[in-house]
């Protein structure tokens, strides 16, 4: 497995939302703004969590995005602004390796347009 050079590090960013239309809207928005190279929508999943002192079970949809590490702050800010939740789940996980061509594509697709 090929490691990534520090200047081209990639991340897998995970988020949940309350429905498929909202998940697709957010996925499209991050791709259009070049904040992520790819976004996959899946669901429904059942999430169990505590919110405002109550244990809840809710159906949610997941969005998994691949981005360059240097785009994480902009991606997170955009999602927080656009998301319907008060405190959206946005979690970044480092990609430790993979197909070098794919990883270069992720970095290239997340460069702001000139």
N, C-alpha and C positions, 0 to 999 in steps of 0.2 A: 504494500500500500504506500503510495507516494505521499510524503508530507508536504504541507504547503509552506511557501516562504512567508515570513512574517508580514510583508507588505501586501500579500494577497490572501490573507486568512478569510475563511468563509464561516458563516454561522447558519444554524438551523433555528428559526424563530417560530415559536408555537403560540397560538392564540385561540381562544374560544369565543363564540358569540351565540346569540339566541335563535338563529334561524338560518336556513340556507340562502335566502335572498341577501341578508346582511353579510354573511360570510363571503358570498360572491362579490358583493359591492366593495367590501374592504380588500379582497384579493385583487380585484381589477384596479383599485385605486393605487395600491403599492406598485403594481407592475407599470401602470401608466406613468407614474412619477419616478420610475427607475430606482425605487427604494429596495426592491427585491427582484431577482431574476426569474423566480418561479414561485408559484403559490398553489398549493393543493388543498382543496376543500373536501372534508369528510364528515360523515355523521349520519344520523344523530348518534351521540354518545350520551350517557347519563352521568352527570356530574353530581357528586355528593360533597357538600361543603357547609361551613358555618358562616352565616351572614347575619349581622345585627342580632347575635345571640340565638339564632335559630338554625338548626340543622335542616338543610334543604336538599332535595333531589330535583334536578332540572334537566331537560333535554337541551343539549347544546350541539353546535357544529364546530369543528376544528378547522383552522387554517394553519398550514405549515408552509413557511416561507424560507427560501434560501437567499442569503444576501452576503455581501462583503462586510467584514467586521467594521470597517470605517464608515459604513452607512447605518449602523445600528442606532445611533442617537437620533438621526433624522427619521428613520423608520418608526422607532418607538414614539417619538413626538407626534408624528402623523397619525398613528393608530390611536393614541390616547385622545387626540383631538377629534377624530372621526368616529370613534367607537361609542356605542350606546350605553355601555356599562359605566357606573361611577368609578370603578377600579378594575379595568380590564386586565385579564391575565395576558402578559406578554413576557415570554421566557426565551432567552437566547442560550443555545447550546453550541459550543465550538465543534466544528468539523475537524477531526484530527487527520483525515486523509481521504483519499478516494481517487476517482478518475481525474488525472491532471487536466485533461481537455475540458471536462465538465466544470471543474473548479475555476479554470481560466475564463470559461464562458460566464459563470456566475459573477465574477469580478467585472468582466467587460460589460455585461448587461446592466450593472448597477452604477456605471459611471454617468454623472449628469451630462445631458446633451450639451454640446458646445453651441 
